[in-house]
């Protein structure tokens, strides 16, 4: 890995290329309500935050975003979301006081959402073309634990934290998986449709797949409450879902990852949507009448 880093650094000195990833083709299949795990193993790129990542990284990250969103909208999919978190988060969230009544309530909301979705778009909730949904606007940056970060980089919320973890001297970096040399990344969900910017930290966990680094304060009950609140907000605004199905997938995924990052579900305020300063529609799904008239796009 270190030899590769030196080569990459020399290349970068000449090219000066940016670190932003662009969407690449990625497809997959899965039955409604029980999505197949399409998370391709992440390549193991060696380099610093200044090195552009490759298409394998983009495909793997896009698959992770799609699979996580689909799991959130699948009955009994809670554990399927949690297994996409880094070790320490999985262990913490699995220890919860949730009851069968809680699961029934969440499954009931999901079941209603899926019925409303199919009635609106005449298709099941299933993100087949991740590269179309998570397009170039979803910026992905990459780094490596132990990389030095200039002050400007540390202040940029869209760049990954490359600081070693407290257990970095342990094999694999302990439960935090923040040992020196490990690849990390961050995905930016851009502010849109009344929802704010959301930054998703990722850690490359052995044997080579990207995992979500959720906030340390997120426990099982808090995550459940967040997810239920965001899905409820989405479904209760079904009469305002956009005409374009891919735009709707983006908005729903935005809500799911807000729940993961412990961001509350609440009505937006004027000016939150950077693409429409006077937007006051809550929930991040604009009324069809307030959008360009576009047909439902094929997936």
PyMOL commands that set and color helices and strands:
alter all, ss='L'
color gray80, all
select helices_A, chain A and resi 2-15+55-72+78-82+87-94+100-121+130-133+151-155+171-176+220-236+238-240+245-260+282-284+288-290
alter helices_A, ss='H'
color red, helices_A
select strands_A, chain A and resi 139-144+183-189+198-205+209-212
alter strands_A, ss='S'
color yellow, strands_A
deselect
rebuild
show_as cartoon
